[in-house]
Amino acid sequence: MIYKAILGNKYIINDFIEKVELRLEHNIVLPATIYKYDRNTVIIDTPLLYSVKQGVSIGGYPEGGKNFRLLELSITDFPVLENSYISEIIYDSNDIWFLKPSIESILNNTYTEKIPKPKQELMVIKNSDKGEQQ
């Protein structure tokens, strides 16, 4: 699953200098890779299922002015900042009809629509009795 999450518009998220963890309620580390999309948005690539509007909370520290060093993103039902939630499902891994987009194409805005999987045709070989006549 690939999600887009907005982070409340209070801070400007600085470029990542280390891995940002996905957590549950700021405690349990969850399997995911998080990418900075823009100053207030991240992309979450994870096998876990969440719905649009699922709350998220940021963990880290201010770095002067409105700048913020993001160290973790937490899935929570009690986000600290308003308007901090999963805003979009970019790729649903349960949808067998579409290919997973590359993260690079999402981050550089070249991924604009779902990519259908190539159609595969089955070849049926019929058994012939003509070769074994006595």
MODANOR-V948773 format. One record per residue. N is the residue number from 1. D_CENTER is the distance of its C-alpha to the mean C-alpha in Angstrom with 2 decimals. Layout:
n=[N:N]
d_center=[D_CENTER:D_CENTER]
This chain:
n=[1:2:3:4:5:6:7:8:9:10:11:12:13:14:15:16:17:18:19:20:21:22:23:24:25:26:27:28:29:30:31:32:33:34:35:36:37:38:39:40:41:42:43:44:45:46:47:48:49:50:51:52:53:54:55:56:57:58:59:60:61:62:63:64:65:66:67:68:69:70:71:72:73:74:75:76:77:78:79:80:81:82:83:84:85:86:87:88:89:90:91:92:93:94:95:96:97:98:99:100:101:102:103:104:105:106:107:108:109:110:111:112:113:114:115:116:117:118:119:120:121:122:123:124:125:126:127:128:129:130:131:132:133:134]
d_center=[5.24:2.15:3.32:6.08:8.62:12.23:14.44:17.85:19.63:22.06:21.15:20.24:17.57:19.19:17.79:16.52:19.44:18.07:15.05:13.44:13.15:11.20:14.18:15.71:18.42:18.67:20.21:18.46:16.01:13.02:11.41:8.30:8.03:7.66:8.80:11.21:10.98:14.35:16.82:15.26:11.54:8.58:5.09:3.39:3.41:5.92:8.72:9.40:9.98:10.05:11.66:11.64:13.95:13.10:14.58:13.34:15.91:16.25:18.46:20.44:23.50:24.96:26.26:28.83:28.77:25.38:23.53:21.31:20.27:16.95:17.25:14.96:12.59:13.87:13.07:16.43:18.64:20.66:18.85:21.40:20.59:20.84:18.12:15.40:12.76:9.50:10.77:8.91:7.11:6.64:6.98:8.84:10.04:13.18:14.21:16.60:17.74:15.00:13.82:10.39:10.28:10.68:8.65:12.15:12.57:9.72:11.16:14.66:14.36:15.83:13.25:14.92:15.03:14.09:15.93:18.30:19.11:22.68:25.25:27.19:30.80:32.81:36.30:38.94:42.03:45.02:47.64:50.96:54.31:56.28:56.24:58.14:61.40:64.63]
